[in-house]
Amino acid sequence: MKPEITIEYCPKCKWLLRAAYIAQELLTTFEEELKSVSLQPSEVSGRFLIGLNGECIFDRKRYGGFPEIKELKQMVRDRVCPGKSLGHSDTEAHHQQEP
């Protein structure tokens, strides 16, 4: 079964556009691997979480801010399809692992 991602964002902080942008990037990059990416307004002020099948893989407060989109793609890739190359936005370590 394909994984599902949920992006929980704070509407009071006006983070809907950021959440939608991240969703679009993930759906474009992982169009074959993901079942869905859903957006969920948070009832908690300042919250921005990304979950994969119910497991939190990113928390803005723990991270200390927002990561670059390439970091998020790498987090998702490492859990969903570790062998997938992300092209120019991939880490050096991942490129070295490829045959």
Secondary structure, DSSP 4 states (H G I P E B T S, - for coil): ---EEEEEE-TTTT-HHHHHHHHHHHHHHTTTT-SEEEEEE-SSTT-EEEEETTEEEEEHHHHTSPPPHHHHHHHHHHHH-TT---GGGS-HHHHHH--
